[in-house]
Amino acid sequence: MESQSFSEKSYWLSTRDYAPGQPLSADIDVDVAIVGGGFTGLCTAYHLKKKEPGLRIAILESEVIGFGASGRNGGFNMTLFGLTLGITALRFGKRKAREAHLYMEKAVDLLRDLVAELDLDCDYEHPGFLRVATSEKYRARILEEIELAHKLGLGGIEWLDKAQLEREVRSPMYLGAWWEPRCGILNPAKLAWSWKAVITRMGVAVYERSPVAEISRQGGKVVLTTTRGRVRADKAVMATNAWSHFFPQLRTKQVPVWTHIVLSEPIPEQAFAEIGWQNRQGIEDARNLVHYYRLTADNRLLMGGRDVSVTASGDDMDQDLSPPTFAGLKEDVRQLFPALKDIRFTHEWGGPVSVPLDMAPALGHLGDKNVVYSLGCVGHGVSLTHLNGKTLSDMVLGRQTDLTDVFFVNRRTIPWPPKLLRNMAIKAIMGYMHWEDRRFDAPVADPSIPSQERTAP
């Protein structure tokens, strides 16, 4: 059990009062048991209940709803699958890269529409997305990504040149941007808690502070054992993402990697006018270890990314604080937006994301068709988890649909090697990503002279 209050785990988790529900305290029988009370588990329960209202469903959450990545992320409802479109195409082929992007478009639209339909209280806005170029090399990288998107027949993505971008948001580092209207921003903890309210009204039992210690199969049932009770289920859903390695059947499919965030006080009116961020888009840059940033409902600046932390042991899930990364992120804010050179930062936090070796999500059956899993959001899971919940519901019900037919359902994941080799692999991957970012971060020769703009493909 975490000694730290859950409300201290992120700014989002402190933005409204939340009373955790009761833990499991007896043995129960259900049709479907779901391990994990983040977006994946919550949305799977919702879609199952919507399709089969008579199902008895229980969610078992080891801490409180939204405690993991679902309550600590940047709050982007966006189309990115894995790391980049280009890397997905390189790993799986262009046809599957297109399929992944179209899946993510469905995911973004689904979440946006569910927020409106169910009146989910999460400060939702849909201002679009900018992937900004902060050096000539990143500019070339983004243009190549746009060209690939267009070759794959993907729409809704275009290049903004430096002058066009300045009309949206101003930074002396910006040379242009990928522009995509299909993106929302939200308060993820409030979204998770709103989902809990929705599904409990539908009849889903939610047990918090009920960690699952063991999963076994007995007499055709899946049995989940907690400290104070057991759940016997016909089907089980492992919605555990970055905590998946605690279960032997999932141990080699992913590792947890920590990303970190700083949050400013509300931006003063004069500084906000200088930046000109009136349309409030979500923003990322094109680094391997990206910066991601956006505005909150009260115009605080959230800045995350820059570097990641990886646990050496694999079982230590307390890597939330990284003073060097926090200091670097604050300096990055001042460099990007000189008008914020005196801004005060009020919050710092981190959280784990789930990373398979090939940097792409995976859903599947575990052992037999009575247990399904989802993991590997790679830091872009807000939209993905919502559609994955619908996909998992089809898998639990044994239905073959356009969602269950996508290539990353029941795909063979590349296993992470044993601990020593795994740590060597992580160091090698991270070393290369840092090296390439340093090379690409090289500034333009003279930022005062606009570079010749290339027409987007």
Backbone hydrogen bonds in HBPLUS format (Angstrom, degrees):
<---DONOR---> <-ACCEPTOR-->    atom                        ^
c    i                          cat <-CA-CA->   ^        H-A-AA   ^      H-
h    n   atom  resd res      DA  || num        DHA   H-A  angle D-A-AA Bond
n    s   type  num  typ     dist DA aas  dist angle  dist       angle   num
A0008-GLU N   A0005-SER O   3.01 MM   3  5.56 159.4  2.05 115.6 122.1     1
A0009-LYS N   A0006-PHE O   3.06 MM   3  5.32 165.2  2.08 112.6 117.0     2
A0014-SER N   A0011-TYR O   2.93 MM   3  5.34 159.1  1.97 114.7 121.1     3
A0015-THR N   A0012-TRP O   3.10 MM   3  5.32 170.1  2.11 115.0 117.1     4
A0208-GLU N   A0022-GLN O   3.25 MM 186  5.87 140.6  2.41 123.6 126.7     5
A0028-ILE N   A0230-ARG O   2.88 MM 202  6.42 154.7  1.94 160.4 168.7     6
A0232-ARG N   A0028-ILE O   2.92 MM 204  6.33 165.0  1.95 157.3 161.7     7
A0030-VAL N   A0232-ARG O   2.87 MM 202  6.29 159.9  1.91 160.8 165.8     8
A0031-ASP N   A0056-ARG O   2.84 MM  25  5.07 142.4  1.98 127.8 140.2     9
A0235-LYS N   A0031-ASP O   2.96 MM 204  6.25 147.0  2.07 149.6 160.2    10
A0032-VAL N   A0056-ARG O   3.05 MM  24  6.46 162.6  2.08 159.9 163.1    11
A0058-ALA N   A0032-VAL O   3.07 MM  26  6.59 154.3  2.14 157.2 164.9    12
A0033-ALA N   A0235-LYS O   2.98 MM 202  6.44 158.9  2.03 149.4 153.2    13
A0237-VAL N   A0033-ALA O   2.83 MM 204  6.30 148.8  1.93 154.5 163.1    14
A0034-ILE N   A0058-ALA O   2.80 MM  24  6.14 160.1  1.83 162.3 166.9    15
A0060-LEU N   A0034-ILE O   2.80 MM  26  6.15 162.2  1.84 170.2 174.2    16
A0035-VAL N   A0237-VAL O   2.82 MM 202  6.11 171.7  1.83 178.6 177.1    17
A0239-ALA N   A0035-VAL O   2.89 MM 204  5.56 135.3  2.09 142.4 156.5    18
A0036-GLY N   A0060-LEU O   2.87 MM  24  5.89 163.1  1.90 146.8 152.2    19
A0066-GLY N   A0037-GLY O   3.24 MM  29  6.40 151.3  2.33 134.1 142.5    20
A0042-LEU N   A0038-GLY O   2.96 MM   4  6.08 174.1  1.96 166.4 168.3    21
A0043-CYS N   A0039-PHE O   2.87 MM   4  5.82 164.9  1.89 149.7 154.2    22
A0044-THR N   A0040-THR O   2.96 MM   4  6.05 151.9  2.04 145.5 153.6    23
A0045-ALA N   A0041-GLY O   3.06 MM   4  6.23 163.1  2.09 148.8 152.9    24
A0046-TYR N   A0042-LEU O   3.03 MM   4  6.31 155.3  2.09 143.1 150.2    25
A0047-HIS N   A0043-CYS O   2.98 MM   4  6.16 171.5  1.98 152.8 153.9    26
A0048-LEU N   A0044-THR O   2.94 MM   4  6.07 157.5  1.99 150.9 157.6    27
A0049-LYS N   A0045-ALA O   2.99 MM   4  6.11 165.9  2.01 151.5 155.1    28
A0050-LYS N   A0046-TYR O   2.90 MM   4  6.10 149.7  1.99 147.6 156.9    29
A0051-LYS N   A0047-HIS O   3.05 MM   4  6.17 152.8  2.13 141.8 147.9    30
A0052-GLU N   A0048-LEU O   2.76 MM   4  5.82 161.2  1.79 154.9 161.1    31
A0055-LEU N   A0052-GLU O   3.06 MM   3  5.87 174.7  2.07 131.8 133.3    32
A0205-ALA N   A0057-ILE O   3.00 MM 148  6.26 167.0  2.02 161.1 156.9    33
A0059-ILE N   A0205-ALA O   2.79 MM 146  6.26 156.8  1.85 160.5 168.5    34
A0207-TYR N   A0059-ILE O   2.84 MM 148  5.97 172.9  1.85 162.6 165.1    35
A0061-GLU N   A0207-TYR O   2.91 MM 146  6.19 168.3  1.93 171.6 173.3    36
A0210-SER N   A0061-GLU O   2.77 MM 149  5.53 177.1  1.77 143.4 144.3    37
A0209-ARG N   A0063-GLU O   2.63 MM 146  4.30 137.6  1.80 135.5 145.6    38
A0067-PHE N   A0064-VAL O   2.97 MM   3  5.36 146.2  2.08 147.4 141.9    39
A0071-GLY N   A0068-GLY O   3.06 MM   3  5.86 159.2  2.11 123.1 128.2    40
A0072-ARG N   A0069-ALA O   3.14 MM   3  5.07 162.8  2.17 104.9 110.3    41
A0073-ASN N   A0069-ALA O   3.20 MM   4  5.67 131.4  2.45 157.7 153.4    42
A0186-LEU N   A0075-GLY O   2.97 MM 111  5.03 143.0  2.11 136.2 144.0    43
A0077-ASN N   A0184-GLY O   2.75 MM 107  4.70 176.4  1.75 137.7 139.0    44
A0184-GLY N   A0077-ASN O   2.90 MM 107  4.70 155.4  1.96 128.3 136.3    45
A0088-THR N   A0084-THR O   3.10 MM   4  6.31 159.3  2.14 146.6 152.3    46
A0089-ALA N   A0085-LEU O   2.95 MM   4  6.20 155.6  2.01 147.7 154.6    47
A0090-LEU N   A0086-GLY O   2.91 MM   4  6.13 152.0  1.99 144.8 152.7    48
A0091-ARG N   A0087-ILE O   2.94 MM   4  6.11 156.5  2.00 148.7 154.3    49
A0092-PHE N   A0088-THR O   2.84 MM   4  5.83 167.0  1.86 153.8 157.9    50
A0093-GLY N   A0089-ALA O   2.73 MM   4  4.40 137.5  1.91 119.1 128.4    51
A0097-ALA N   A0093-GLY O   3.03 MM   4  6.26 146.4  2.14 145.6 156.1    52
A0098-ARG N   A0094-LYS O   2.97 MM   4  6.22 156.6  2.03 150.7 155.6    53
A0099-GLU N   A0095-ARG O   3.04 MM   4  6.32 156.5  2.10 141.9 148.7    54
A0100-ALA N   A0096-LYS O   2.85 MM   4  6.05 155.0  1.91 146.5 152.5    55
A0101-HIS N   A0097-ALA O   3.04 MM   4  6.29 159.1  2.09 146.5 151.5    56
A0102-LEU N   A0098-ARG O   2.98 MM   4  6.23 162.3  2.01 155.0 159.7    57
A0103-TYR N   A0099-GLU O   2.97 MM   4  6.18 151.0  2.06 144.1 152.4    58
A0104-MET N   A0100-ALA O   2.98 MM   4  6.29 152.6  2.06 145.4 152.8    59
A0105-GLU N   A0101-HIS O   2.87 MM   4  6.23 144.4  1.99 146.4 156.9    60
A0106-LYS N   A0102-LEU O   3.06 MM   4  6.37 157.8  2.11 146.1 151.0    61
A0107-ALA N   A0103-TYR O   2.92 MM   4  6.25 147.0  2.03 140.9 151.2    62
A0108-VAL N   A0104-MET O   2.93 MM   4  6.19 162.4  1.96 153.2 155.1    63
A0109-ASP N   A0105-GLU O   3.07 MM   4  6.27 170.5  2.08 152.1 154.8    64
A0110-LEU N   A0106-LYS O   2.80 MM   4  5.91 154.7  1.86 147.8 155.6    65
A0111-LEU N   A0107-ALA O   3.06 MM   4  6.29 169.7  2.07 154.6 155.9    66
A0112-ARG N   A0108-VAL O   3.03 MM   4  6.22 171.8  2.03 154.5 157.2    67
A0113-ASP N   A0109-ASP O   2.91 MM   4  6.02 162.4  1.94 149.2 154.2    68
A0114-LEU N   A0110-LEU O   2.84 MM   4  6.02 154.8  1.90 152.9 160.2    69
A0115-VAL N   A0111-LEU O   2.97 MM   4  6.14 160.6  2.01 156.3 160.4    70
A0116-ALA N   A0112-ARG O   3.31 MM   4  6.60 155.3  2.37 142.1 148.0    71
A0117-GLU N   A0113-ASP O   2.80 MM   4  5.97 168.5  1.81 152.6 156.5    72
A0118-LEU N   A0114-LEU O   2.87 MM   4  5.70 169.2  1.88 149.2 152.3    73
A0119-ASP N   A0115-VAL O   3.00 MM   4  5.40 111.5  2.49 125.8 138.3    74
A0120-LEU N   A0115-VAL O   3.05 MM   5  4.78 144.0  2.19 126.1 136.2    75
A0187-ASN N   A0122-CYS O   2.78 MM  65  4.99 165.0  1.80 147.5 150.3    76
A0125-GLU N   A0185-ILE O   2.97 MM  60  5.41 151.5  2.05 159.3 164.4    77
A0185-ILE N   A0125-GLU O   2.90 MM  60  5.41 150.9  1.99 139.2 147.4    78
A0128-GLY N   A0183-CYS O   3.01 MM  55  4.34 158.0  2.06 145.1 139.4    79
A0282-GLY N   A0128-GLY O   3.06 MM 154  6.42 158.2  2.11 163.0 157.8    80
A0129-PHE N   A0180-GLU O   2.74 MM  51  5.12 155.9  1.80 143.2 151.8    81
A0180-GLU N   A0129-PHE O   2.95 MM  51  5.12 154.7  2.02 153.8 156.8    82
A0130-LEU N   A0282-GLY O   2.89 MM 152  6.29 156.3  1.95 159.8 167.8    83
A0284-GLU N   A0130-LEU O   2.98 MM 154  6.45 153.8  2.04 157.7 165.3    84
A0131-ARG N   A0178-TRP O   2.96 MM  47  4.85 154.4  2.02 132.3 140.3    85
A0178-TRP N   A0131-ARG O   2.89 MM  47  4.85 158.1  1.93 138.4 141.1    86
A0132-VAL N   A0284-GLU O   2.82 MM 152  6.32 147.6  1.92 159.5 159.0    87
A0133-ALA N   A0176-GLY O   2.89 MM  43  5.47 165.1  1.91 154.8 152.1    88
A0175-LEU N   A0133-ALA O   2.90 MM  42  5.43 150.8  1.98 155.5 160.0    89
A0139-ARG N   A0135-SER O   2.92 MM   4  6.16 149.5  2.01 146.8 156.4    90
A0140-ALA N   A0136-GLU O   2.97 MM   4  6.28 156.4  2.03 148.2 153.0    91
A0141-ARG N   A0137-LYS O   2.98 MM   4  6.23 153.5  2.05 141.8 149.6    92
A0142-ILE N   A0138-TYR O   2.88 MM   4  6.11 163.6  1.91 153.4 156.2    93
A0143-LEU N   A0139-ARG O   3.04 MM   4  6.24 162.8  2.07 149.2 154.1    94
A0144-GLU N   A0140-ALA O   3.00 MM   4  6.20 150.9  2.09 145.4 153.1    95
A0145-GLU N   A0141-ARG O   3.05 MM   4  6.36 150.0  2.14 144.7 152.9    96
A0146-ILE N   A0142-ILE O   2.90 MM   4  6.24 155.8  1.96 152.9 159.5    97
A0147-GLU N   A0143-LEU O   2.92 MM   4  6.10 158.9  1.96 145.4 151.4    98
A0148-LEU N   A0144-GLU O   2.95 MM   4  6.18 155.9  2.01 145.0 151.3    99
A0149-ALA N   A0145-GLU O   2.90 MM   4  6.17 160.2  1.94 148.1 153.7   100
A0150-HIS N   A0146-ILE O   2.95 MM   4  6.22 159.8  1.99 153.4 158.0   101
A0151-LYS N   A0147-GLU O   2.93 MM   4  6.17 154.4  2.00 147.4 154.8   102
A0152-LEU N   A0148-LEU O   2.94 MM   4  6.19 141.0  2.10 147.6 158.2   103
A0154-LEU N   A0149-ALA O   2.93 MM   5  5.28 162.2  1.96 158.8 153.7   104
A0153-GLY N   A0150-HIS O   2.99 MM   3  4.99 156.3  2.05 103.0 109.6   105
A0158-GLU N   A0179-TRP O   3.02 MM  21  5.28 157.5  2.08 145.4 152.6   106
A0179-TRP N   A0158-GLU O   2.71 MM  21  5.28 159.1  1.76 164.3 168.6   107
A0160-LEU N   A0177-ALA O   2.78 MM  17  5.16 162.8  1.81 158.0 163.5   108
A0177-ALA N   A0160-LEU O   2.92 MM  17  5.16 149.4  2.01 143.4 150.1   109
A0165-LEU N   A0161-ASP O   2.83 MM   4  6.04 162.0  1.86 162.7 168.5   110
A0166-GLU N   A0162-LYS O   3.01 MM   4  6.19 151.0  2.09 144.7 152.1   111
A0167-ARG N   A0164-GLN O   3.19 MM   3  5.44 140.6  2.36 100.5 111.1   112
A0168-GLU N   A0165-LEU O   2.81 MM   3  5.20 154.7  1.87 112.3 121.1   113
A0169-VAL N   A0165-LEU O   2.94 MM   4  6.21 165.1  1.96 167.3 170.5   114
A0170-ARG N   A0275-ILE O   2.81 MM 105  5.00 156.1  1.87 151.3 156.9   115
A0174-TYR N   A0171-SER O   3.21 MM   3  5.52 160.9  2.25 112.4 117.6   116
A0183-CYS N   A0181-PRO O   2.96 MM   2  5.90 123.7  2.29 113.5  97.3   117
A0191-LEU N   A0187-ASN O   3.07 MM   4  6.31 147.4  2.18 146.7 156.8   118
A0192-ALA N   A0188-PRO O   2.95 MM   4  6.22 159.4  1.99 148.6 152.8   119
A0193-TRP N   A0189-ALA O   2.99 MM   4  6.26 164.3  2.01 154.5 158.3   120
A0194-SER N   A0190-LYS O   2.90 MM   4  6.01 145.8  2.02 140.0 149.6   121
A0195-TRP N   A0191-LEU O   2.91 MM   4  6.20 152.8  1.99 150.2 157.5   122
A0196-LYS N   A0192-ALA O   3.05 MM   4  6.40 152.3  2.13 145.3 152.6   123
A0197-ALA N   A0193-TRP O   3.17 MM   4  6.47 156.8  2.23 142.8 147.7   124
A0198-VAL N   A0194-SER O   3.05 MM   4  6.37 153.8  2.12 147.2 154.4   125
A0199-ILE N   A0195-TRP O   2.97 MM   4  6.23 171.2  1.97 164.2 164.0   126
A0200-THR N   A0196-LYS O   2.98 MM   4  6.03 156.5  2.03 151.8 158.1   127
A0201-ARG N   A0197-ALA O   3.24 MM   4  6.31 152.1  2.32 138.5 145.3   128
A0202-MET N   A0198-VAL O   3.23 MM   4  6.55 134.2  2.45 135.7 148.1   129
A0204-VAL N   A0199-ILE O   2.97 MM   5  5.52 166.3  1.99 151.6 147.3   130
A0203-GLY N   A0200-THR O   3.07 MM   3  5.04 152.7  2.14  98.8 107.4   131
A0213-ALA N   A0225-THR O   2.75 MM  12  5.72 155.0  1.81 163.3 171.6   132
A0225-THR N   A0214-GLU O   2.95 MM  11  5.22 169.7  1.96 153.7 156.8   133
A0216-SER N   A0223-VAL O   2.95 MM   7  5.18 157.9  2.00 146.1 153.2   134
A0223-VAL N   A0216-SER O   2.71 MM   7  5.18 174.5  1.72 153.6 155.6   135
A0218-GLN N   A0221-LYS O   2.90 MM   3  5.25 149.2  2.00 140.7 149.9   136
A0221-LYS N   A0218-GLN O   2.97 MM   3  5.25 160.3  2.01 113.7 119.8   137
A0222-VAL N   A0233-ALA O   2.81 MM  11  5.15 175.2  1.81 161.3 161.8   138
A0233-ALA N   A0222-VAL O   2.85 MM  11  5.15 162.4  1.88 150.4 156.4   139
A0224-LEU N   A0231-VAL O   2.88 MM   7  5.09 162.9  1.91 148.6 153.8   140
A0231-VAL N   A0224-LEU O   2.87 MM   7  5.09 157.6  1.92 145.1 152.7   141
A0226-THR N   A0229-GLY O   2.88 MM   3  5.35 159.0  1.93 161.6 168.6   142
A0236-ALA N   A0370-ASN O   2.85 MM 134  6.36 152.6  1.93 157.6 166.2   143
A0372-VAL N   A0236-ALA O   3.01 MM 136  6.51 156.3  2.06 154.0 159.8   144
A0238-MET N   A0372-VAL O   2.75 MM 134  6.11 168.5  1.76 157.3 161.1   145
A0374-SER N   A0238-MET O   3.25 MM 136  6.57 148.0  2.36 164.5 155.5   146
A0243-TRP N   A0240-THR O   2.83 MM   3  5.26 163.9  1.86 147.5 144.4   147
A0244-SER N   A0241-ASN O   2.96 MM   3  5.32 160.9  2.00 123.3 124.7   148
A0246-PHE N   A0243-TRP O   3.21 MM   3  6.02 169.9  2.22 123.4 126.4   149
A0247-PHE N   A0244-SER O   3.04 MM   3  5.85 167.9  2.05 125.7 128.9   150
A0250-LEU N   A0247-PHE O   2.82 MM   3  5.57 155.2  1.88 128.9 136.5   151
A0251-ARG N   A0248-PRO O   3.37 MM   3  5.01 157.7  2.43  96.8 103.3   152
A0253-LYS N   A0250-LEU O   3.05 MM   3  5.53 162.5  2.08 121.5 127.2   153
A0416-TRP N   A0252-THR O   2.79 MM 164  4.98 169.7  1.80 145.7 147.9   154
A0255-VAL N   A0355-VAL O   3.03 MM 100  5.36 148.6  2.13 125.1 132.3   155
A0355-VAL N   A0255-VAL O   2.98 MM 100  5.36 158.9  2.02 148.8 155.7   156
A0257-VAL N   A0353-VAL O   2.91 MM  96  5.32 157.6  1.96 149.7 157.1   157
A0353-VAL N   A0257-VAL O   2.72 MM  96  5.32 155.6  1.78 143.1 149.8   158
A0258-TRP N   A0309-SER O   2.74 MM  51  4.88 169.1  1.75 157.6 157.3   159
A0309-SER N   A0258-TRP O   2.96 MM  51  4.88 150.0  2.06 128.7 138.3   160
A0259-THR N   A0351-GLY O   3.07 MM  92  5.84 159.6  2.11 161.5 158.0   161
A0351-GLY N   A0259-THR O   3.08 MM  92  5.84 150.9  2.17 158.8 167.9   162
A0305-GLY N   A0260-HIS O   2.95 MM  45  5.72 146.7  2.07 156.4 166.9   163
A0261-ILE N   A0349-TRP O   2.81 MM  88  5.47 162.9  1.84 167.7 167.9   164
A0349-TRP N   A0261-ILE O   3.02 MM  88  5.47 158.9  2.07 151.2 155.2   165
A0262-VAL N   A0303-MET O   2.85 MM  41  5.44 161.0  1.89 153.8 159.0   166
A0303-MET N   A0262-VAL O   2.95 MM  41  5.44 170.6  1.96 162.1 165.1   167
A0263-LEU N   A0347-HIS O   2.95 MM  84  5.11 149.2  2.05 149.2 146.9   168
A0346-THR N   A0263-LEU O   2.84 MM  83  5.97 140.8  2.00 149.6 161.9   169
A0347-HIS N   A0263-LEU O   3.38 MM  84  5.11 163.8  2.41 138.8 139.6   170
A0264-SER N   A0301-LEU O   3.01 MM  37  5.27 156.7  2.07 139.0 146.4   171
A0265-GLU N   A0344-ARG O   2.81 MM  79  5.77 148.5  1.91 168.1 161.5   172
A0267-ILE N   A0299-ASN O   2.87 MM  32  5.89 170.0  1.88 147.3 145.6   173
A0272-PHE N   A0268-PRO O   2.90 MM   4  6.13 159.3  1.95 158.5 165.5   174
A0273-ALA N   A0269-GLU O   2.97 MM   4  6.21 151.4  2.05 146.1 153.4   175
A0274-GLU N   A0270-GLN O   3.07 MM   4  6.41 148.0  2.18 144.2 152.7   176
A0275-ILE N   A0271-ALA O   3.06 MM   4  6.38 152.7  2.14 150.0 156.7   177
A0276-GLY N   A0272-PHE O   2.89 MM   4  6.08 151.2  1.97 147.0 155.8   178
A0280-ARG N   A0277-TRP O   3.25 MM   3  5.49 157.0  2.30 107.3 114.1   179
A0283-ILE N   A0293-TYR O   2.91 MM  10  5.29 159.5  1.95 167.2 171.3   180
A0293-TYR N   A0283-ILE O   2.78 MM  10  5.29 165.4  1.80 156.1 159.7   181
A0285-ASP N   A0291-HIS O   3.10 MM   6  5.69 138.9  2.27 151.5 158.1   182
A0306-ARG N   A0290-VAL O   2.88 MM  16  5.65 157.2  1.93 130.8 138.1   183
A0292-TYR N   A0304-GLY O   2.95 MM  12  5.26 159.3  1.99 134.6 139.6   184
A0304-GLY N   A0292-TYR O   2.84 MM  12  5.26 162.0  1.87 158.0 163.7   185
A0294-ARG N   A0302-LEU O   3.14 MM   8  5.49 145.0  2.26 140.4 150.7   186
A0302-LEU N   A0294-ARG O   2.95 MM   8  5.49 175.1  1.95 170.1 171.2   187
A0296-THR N   A0300-ARG O   2.96 MM   4  5.21 148.5  2.06 141.1 149.7   188
A0299-ASN N   A0296-THR O   3.01 MM   3  5.03 156.1  2.07 116.4 114.0   189
A0325-THR N   A0322-SER O   2.97 MM   3  5.41 117.4  2.38 112.5 127.7   190
A0326-PHE N   A0322-SER O   2.93 MM   4  6.18 165.5  1.95 161.0 165.8   191
A0327-ALA N   A0323-PRO O   2.95 MM   4  6.09 164.9  1.97 153.8 157.1   192
A0328-GLY N   A0324-PRO O   2.96 MM   4  6.14 157.1  2.01 143.6 150.3   193
A0329-LEU N   A0325-THR O   2.85 MM   4  6.06 157.7  1.90 154.8 160.4   194
A0330-LYS N   A0326-PHE O   3.10 MM   4  6.36 157.2  2.16 148.7 154.2   195
A0331-GLU N   A0327-ALA O   3.12 MM   4  6.38 155.3  2.18 146.3 152.8   196
A0332-ASP N   A0328-GLY O   2.86 MM   4  6.11 148.9  1.96 145.4 154.9   197
A0333-VAL N   A0329-LEU O   3.00 MM   4  6.32 149.9  2.09 148.0 154.8   198
A0334-ARG N   A0330-LYS O   3.26 MM   4  6.59 158.7  2.31 144.3 148.8   199
A0335-GLN N   A0331-GLU O   2.96 MM   4  6.22 147.1  2.07 147.1 156.7   200
A0336-LEU N   A0332-ASP O   2.89 MM   4  6.05 161.9  1.92 152.0 156.7   201
A0337-PHE N   A0333-VAL O   2.88 MM   4  5.92 164.9  1.90 152.6 157.3   202
A0340-LEU N   A0337-PHE O   2.80 MM   3  5.63 167.2  1.82 129.8 134.3   203
A0341-LYS N   A0338-PRO O   3.11 MM   3  5.26 149.6  2.21 121.4 117.8   204
A0343-ILE N   A0340-LEU O   3.03 MM   3  5.03 168.6  2.04 111.9 114.6   205
A0378-VAL N   A0354-SER O   2.99 MM  24  5.47 155.0  2.05 158.2 159.6   206
A0359-MET N   A0356-PRO O   3.02 MM   3  5.11 163.0  2.05 111.9 113.9   207
A0362-ALA N   A0375-LEU O   3.02 MM  13  5.67 165.0  2.04 158.0 155.6   208
A0375-LEU N   A0362-ALA O   3.03 MM  13  5.67 155.4  2.09 161.7 169.5   209
A0363-LEU N   A0408-PHE O   3.15 MM  45  6.41 163.1  2.18 155.8 155.4   210
A0410-ASN N   A0363-LEU O   2.61 MM  47  5.87 160.6  1.64 139.9 146.9   211
A0364-GLY N   A0373-TYR O   3.12 MM   9  5.51 151.6  2.20 141.1 143.6   212
A0373-TYR N   A0364-GLY O   2.85 MM   9  5.51 149.5  1.94 154.1 161.0   213
A0366-LEU N   A0371-VAL O   2.80 MM   5  5.33 158.0  1.85 146.7 146.8   214
A0380-HIS N   A0377-CYS O   3.09 MM   3  5.64 168.7  2.11 121.4 125.0   215
A0385-THR N   A0381-GLY O   2.83 MM   4  5.48 169.6  1.84 144.4 146.8   216
A0386-HIS N   A0383-SER O   3.05 MM   3  5.39 126.5  2.35 104.9 118.7   217
A0387-LEU N   A0383-SER O   3.33 MM   4  6.78 154.8  2.39 156.0 162.1   218
A0388-ASN N   A0384-LEU O   2.80 MM   4  5.93 158.7  1.85 154.7 162.1   219
A0389-GLY N   A0385-THR O   2.93 MM   4  5.99 142.5  2.08 137.6 145.5   220
A0390-LYS N   A0387-LEU O   2.99 MM   3  5.13 122.9  2.32  99.7 114.0   221
A0391-THR N   A0387-LEU O   2.95 MM   4  6.34 155.8  2.01 150.9 158.3   222
A0392-LEU N   A0388-ASN O   2.74 MM   4  5.94 165.5  1.76 156.8 160.0   223
A0393-SER N   A0389-GLY O   3.06 MM   4  6.17 146.9  2.17 134.6 143.4   224
A0394-ASP N   A0390-LYS O   3.19 MM   4  6.53 150.5  2.28 143.5 150.1   225
A0395-MET N   A0391-THR O   3.04 MM   4  6.41 154.4  2.11 147.4 155.0   226
A0396-VAL N   A0392-LEU O   2.82 MM   4  6.08 161.0  1.85 156.3 160.5   227
A0397-LEU N   A0393-SER O   3.08 MM   4  6.22 153.5  2.16 142.2 149.1   228
A0399-ARG N   A0394-ASP O   2.86 MM   5  5.03 164.5  1.88 154.4 151.9   229
A0398-GLY N   A0395-MET O   3.10 MM   3  5.00 155.3  2.16  99.4 106.9   230
A0405-ASP N   A0401-THR O   3.12 MM   4  6.26 128.8  2.40 142.1 155.3   231
A0406-VAL N   A0403-LEU O   3.38 MM   3  5.80 172.2  2.39 112.3 114.4   232
A0409-VAL N   A0406-VAL O   3.18 MM   3  5.88 167.4  2.19 123.8 126.2   233
A0422-ARG N   A0418-PRO O   2.65 MM   4  5.60 156.7  1.70 161.8 165.9   234
A0423-ASN N   A0419-LYS O   2.87 MM   4  6.06 163.1  1.90 154.9 157.6   235
A0424-MET N   A0420-LEU O   3.11 MM   4  6.38 152.5  2.19 143.3 150.9   236
A0425-ALA N   A0421-LEU O   2.84 MM   4  6.08 153.5  1.91 147.5 154.9   237
A0426-ILE N   A0422-ARG O   2.86 MM   4  6.14 159.6  1.90 155.2 160.6   238
A0427-LYS N   A0423-ASN O   3.01 MM   4  6.17 161.2  2.04 144.0 149.0   239
A0428-ALA N   A0424-MET O   2.99 MM   4  6.20 153.3  2.07 144.0 151.4   240
A0429-ILE N   A0425-ALA O   2.92 MM   4  6.15 165.5  1.94 153.7 157.3   241
A0430-MET N   A0426-ILE O   2.84 MM   4  5.96 173.6  1.84 157.3 159.6   242
A0431-GLY N   A0427-LYS O   2.82 MM   4  5.79 151.6  1.90 138.8 147.6   243
A0432-TYR N   A0428-ALA O   3.05 MM   4  6.26 159.3  2.09 147.1 151.6   244
A0433-MET N   A0429-ILE O   3.00 MM   4  6.29 164.2  2.03 152.4 156.9   245
A0434-HIS N   A0430-MET O   2.91 MM   4  6.07 164.4  1.93 153.7 157.5   246
A0435-TRP N   A0431-GLY O   2.97 MM   4  6.10 160.4  2.01 145.7 151.7   247
A0436-GLU N   A0432-TYR O   2.90 MM   4  6.13 167.4  1.92 157.8 160.3   248
A0437-ASP N   A0433-MET O   2.98 MM   4  6.11 157.7  2.03 145.2 151.8   249
A0438-ARG N   A0434-HIS O   2.95 MM   4  6.19 159.8  1.99 152.0 157.1   250
A0439-ARG N   A0435-TRP O   3.07 MM   4  6.35 155.7  2.13 146.8 153.6   251
A0440-PHE N   A0436-GLU O   2.85 MM   4  6.07 158.4  1.90 152.3 158.2   252
A0441-ASP N   A0437-ASP O   2.75 MM   4  5.74 137.4  1.93 146.4 157.5   253
A0449-ILE N   A0446-ASP O   2.97 MM   3  5.72 165.8  1.99 125.8 130.3   254
